[in-house]
Amino acid sequence: MLDLVATRPEFIKKINCLVNLEKVMSGAVTLLLLLSCSQGFALDDIEPPQDLNITVPKPGRVILSWKHSVTPPNTTVKYVVKIRTPEKKVDIKTTNNFSAHYLELHRGLTAQVAAEIYDRKNLRTPISGLSKWAMKDLPASPGVDGTSATDLSCQIDIQASGKCSLSCNWTPGVEAPADTEYNLYCGYDDNIDRCKSYITEPGGQRRTGGHFPDIGIFANTVTRIVVRINGTSRNLNIKAMEKIFMSSDIEKIPPVQNLTMDDSGLHWTKPVRTLPDRCFNYEVNISSKGRNEKITVSQISFKDFDHHSANRQLVCVRAVGKLPCWSTILYSPWTEMTVTGEVMDRSDTIGIIVSVCVSAAFIITFLLCISCWRHLFPEIPKPKNDLKDSFQNIQSQALMRCNSWDNEEEVISYIEELGPSDKYMESAGYGHIADYSSSSVSL
């Protein structure tokens, strides 16, 4: 310990002071005091980590690295690492000279590392204070503010075979030009996939969504997924954006398959064939007149279903993903409702057939009676419209003649009075005697 301290120039004056103190004091007390003082002086001046470096080997992955600090014998150094991003804070301790993390890096980060000394026999309590901080920044992604994609959301759809597909949607940045072309990338494990299937905004060219039909992960596999969207434009430099999802948080379970009913009850198959039975519970919802019941079962059947009920029943089933397969409860969509009712025996069938036949016979008899009544008592024909029209025409003509007489000029006539011999004479042409007046009257 003394040799290590003596090799450092900054401690020479302190050691000289201790040597002078040794001349005054002697024995074991002097030696213990010397060791205590030298250790305290050494631990007060811990060197901070050197050559702090930040690397980003792939989207969302950041690695900090530095050189180890020099420590006294029989001690161990631990490093306090602080990482700050606008979205997250990381505070850890490590004995390594590196630290790797998954973070959203599109807005940059600030990293700080300091060292502290521990006794190898007691790694819980430090025997020194923190060294000075080594600091370094990672700048944000280049580009114009407001041009990056926003409101990113993603969903993993699990297929019945256990394979998964990924769909993402976003909103173009408010400052993004109309010719902006966004590109979607998906990173998981050591793979990075580029999207080849996009959807665009209505009436525009900017992409607002993308789909990966097979992302190479399977259901019930907790995987960290890094989604990155960058863009290009002829007018502006488009900023990139990143978001990290855990697969179990965005998975969607498919509906149950092959829902059927028989005398033993309801039956279906698992929504995902590759997962064990313990991953699912099932909810059965039964609705009928005066009844709405929801039952949870752990099997792929429901034997207590009363399919002999006289009332019509609506039945639907959905799967519930549970622990330990998922960290949170997941629900599949409901199956299509199945209409069920009382199962009819042979006597019920015959009764229905007889009722239908009787009803048909009654209807036919009623129609025949109506037909015979019409033949026995035919309807009295109504006056035709032509006769009514003829009377109306005669009346119109009479009115027209009266109007014409009113408009004619007055005519003056003369009557000549005949003699007595001609007063009574037989009319040969008409067979009667005409009486002629001999007086002449002026009208």
C-alpha positions, 0 to 999 in steps of 0.5 A: 500500500505504501509503495503504491501511494509513494509512486504518485507525485501528488502524495509526496508531501503528504507522505513526508508529513506522515514520516515526520509524525512517525518520528514522534510516535512509535510502535504499532499505533504509529503503523496503524495510523500511517496505513489509515491515513495513506488509504484515506488520502488515496481514496480521496483522489479516484480517477474518473473513467477515461475515454467515454465513447457512445456507439449505435450498432443498430436502431435503438441499440446504444453502447457506452464504453470507457477505460477502467479506473486505477484502484488500490489493491484488494479493492473493486471499482464500480461505475455509476451510469446515468443516461438521460433521454427526453423519454426515459432515465436510466440509473445503473451500477456495473463492474464492467467498463461498458453498458448496453441499452435499448433506447429511443435515440431519435431525440438524442441522449446524455450519458454520465459515468463515475467510479467508486471503490469497494472493499472486495470483502464487502461489495455493498458499501463503498469505501470512497466517494464518487469520482468526477463524472465523465460525460458525453452526448449523442445528438438528436437525429438530423432534420427539420423539426415537425417533419418526423412521423408522429402518433406511431402505433403497432399491433402484432396479429397472431395466426393460428399456426403461431406465426406473427405479423406486424402492422403499424400506423402513423401520422405525417409530420405537420411540417412534412412536405407533400412529397415526403416518403416515409420508410418503415423498419422493424428490428428484433433480436439481430434482425432488421426488416424493411417494410415492403407493403404500405398504405397512403393517406387519402388523396395524397402520396405520403405513407401512413402505415405499413405491414410485415406479413411475417416478422419471424417471431412466434406467439408467447415469445417476449421480444423487444421490437424497435420500430424506426421511421425515416423519410426523404423529400426533395424540399426538406431534410426529414427527421427520423423517429423510433419507438420500442415495443415489447411483443407481449404488450401489442399482441392480439389473439385470434378468435377461437376456431370451429365453434360447434354444438351437439348433445354433449354441449359446446365445443371449439378449438384453441385460437393458437395451436402451438401454445399449450392449454394453460395459456388460455381461459375461455369466456362463454356468453349466453343470452336469451329471454330474461337471461344474460350469463357469462361463464369462464371455463379453462377447457375447450368445451362447455358441457353445462349448456342447456340446448333443450331450452324452449327459448331462443339463445344467442351464444358467443365465445372468446379466448383469454390469454393469461399468465404465464404466457402473457404478462397482461391479460389479452382478449380475442374477438368474440366469435359470431353469435350462434342461434340455438333453441330447443332440440325437437323430437319426432312427435314435435316434428309431426305436430308442426307438419300437421299444423302447416297442412291444416293452415294451408287447407283453411286458406285454400277453402277461404279463397274458393268460397270467395270465388264462388260468391263472386260467381253467384252474386256478380257486381252491378255494372256502373254507368259508363263515363261516356254517358255522363260525358254526353249529357255534359256535352248537351248541357254545354251546347245549350248554354252556348246557344243561350249565350248566342241569342243574348248577343244577336241583334233585335229583328222587327217583323210584320203580321198582315191581317187577312179577310173574313173569307180567308179567316178559316181555311183548311190547310192541305199540307198540315190537316188542320185549320189555321187562324190568321189575324188580319191586323198588322202589329209592329213589333 
